[in-house]
Amino acid sequence: MSSEDLERYRTHEPENLQERFAHRAAHMKPSEIRSLFAVAPRPEIVSLAGGMPNLTALPMDLFASIVENLVREHGQEALQYGSGQGHPKLREQICDVMALEGIRANPDDVLVTTGSQQALDLISRIFIDPGDVVLVEAPSYVGALGTFAQYEASVVHVEMDQDGLVPEALRQAIKTLRYQGRRIKFLYLIPNYQNPAGVLLPAERRSEILDICRAEKIFIVEDNPYGLLGFDRPSPNAMRAEDSENVIYLGSFSKTIAPGFRIGWALVPQALREKLVIASESSILCPSNFSQMAISSYLADQPWRDQITSFCGLYKARRDAMLESLDTHFPKSATWTRPAGGFYVWITLPPEIDTKAMMPKAIAAKVAYVPGTAFYADGLGSWSLRLSYCHPTPERIRDGVKALSGVVNQEIERRSGLALN
Ligand SMILES: Cc1ncc(COP(=O)(O)O)c(C=O)c1O
């Protein structure tokens, strides 16, 4: 390569790069959350933005000894390739974990994935042709929206309220879409302590939604990373516990153990299993044996249920700090959810406030959040925002909410001044 070419290579995109990409690359865009992660780690900023689990309660010495023992005693297996579907022992243990939410499953129907995010990718790959409809809650998980967009789905949001997805709104959406001749591939929802809204879908609604989707022959993708993180009582049984034919269930150890292992899973109806395993093998060959065996050893020998209880205590204290500060400082014209578990509070401001435009002012006031538009595929949500309480200390959460309330109050005043002029 000549020095001119080298210089061109360093400083410019290769010629016609965009044209050389596949058509689908145009749908690969950075999420709003990704750009926030660039500022959020600055120590002076209280980040109420990311959904990173709080690992301060994790017994690191214990994990150090698990990992050391794994390499010394089982290195030949742990550092080797493994089964494409996942380690057989871990798949059995995953069934024990799911039993806590009422699911009776066969390990043969479990596919271990690289986080549940990979399962979302695999399901999208198998089901979505460009233009196919995926139904999601309004708002919904940004990582799922990004994946659906890459497969060129047409994402249709369905109304939620304080109790999660509204069954009647789902009925109406399906009716309208069917009338328009659209192909609906699945309903994606997060019934427990939803990301981003923090709400919990009650048992009766679960049954009603299952009935609607079964009758309409629409698969349900039940994404449940937060189900065991209920603060005062266990969450209702998983939807998959009621329907093993029509529900694809996604689980993850990211929030109950640690996301660094990157171990999640899909529990799939038998008819889908082979396709999913083949799809996964073609993307990763097999999930990490090392991570799976570390988690398996932890689940086999350690009091993991107690560990989840201690996570719940830690998150509950943070949830309380956030709700108390919101009650104290936020304007009466704002509303917010009161999560019974999980990581997130969803705030709705007066409609004239644009939370994306407000973001630089919040950063200047040393607090970060995620603007509501990140959680919609259709540009809605501009006067909402997500706060997460999982990571900072309760003191920092109080400081952050107070700082944010100052920004919000100023913005409301400024807007009402504009309206008067
Ligand atoms: C609703 C939801 N689904 C899936 C994921 C991805 O989790 P994992 O770490 O298992 O890939 C997240 C992560 O925040 C999430 O909130």
The ligand as a Tripos MOL2 file, in Angstrom:
@<TRIPOS>MOLECULE
LIG
   16    16     1     0     0
SMALL
NO_CHARGES

@<TRIPOS>ATOM
      1 C1        -35.7220   -6.5840   28.7480 C.3       1 LIG1
      2 C2        -34.3340   -7.0190   28.4530 C.ar      1 LIG1
      3 N1        -34.1390   -8.0600   27.6350 N.ar      1 LIG1
      4 C3        -32.9120   -8.4960   27.3540 C.ar      1 LIG1
      5 C4        -31.7970   -7.8770   27.8860 C.ar      1 LIG1
      6 C5        -30.4380   -8.4070   27.4970 C.3       1 LIG1
      7 O1        -29.8870   -9.1120   28.5380 O.3       1 LIG1
      8 P1        -28.6480  -10.0880   28.3840 P.3       1 LIG1
      9 O2        -27.5630   -9.5140   29.2070 O.co2     1 LIG1
     10 O3        -29.1440  -11.4060   28.8980 O.co2     1 LIG1
     11 O4        -28.3010  -10.1780   26.9300 O.co2     1 LIG1
     12 C6        -31.9360   -6.7990   28.7290 C.ar      1 LIG1
     13 C7        -30.7650   -6.1000   29.2830 C.2       1 LIG1
     14 O5        -30.8360   -5.0620   29.8950 O.2       1 LIG1
     15 C8        -33.2540   -6.3530   29.0420 C.ar      1 LIG1
     16 O6        -33.4860   -5.3260   29.8670 O.3       1 LIG1
@<TRIPOS>BOND
     1     1     2 1
     2     2     3 ar
     3     2    15 ar
     4     3     4 ar
     5     4     5 ar
     6     5     6 1
     7     5    12 ar
     8     6     7 1
     9     7     8 1
    10     8     9 2
    11     8    10 1
    12     8    11 1
    13    12    13 1
    14    12    15 ar
    15    13    14 2
    16    15    16 1
@<TRIPOS>SUBSTRUCTURE
     1 LIG1         1 GROUP 0 **** ****
